[in-house]
């Protein structure tokens, strides 16, 4: 069921705001992973490569955490995840 913004409670509007921020954060994490992977391809220093590989693993953990938060706030999104996983 879809509601207009005028019909939504303050709590529902706050959830929408939270979801927007979390989705923007998710985009940032995914962009960071891509950027680090691009940098790894061009780095000569093995220590730097190892460090970025470690950072990528942390960023992937952040992606999972954000996806969990989004699922908790958006039941429709949670159902979509269940359908594909």
Helices and strands as residue ranges (DSSP letters): G 5-7, H 10-42, H 46-73, H 75-84
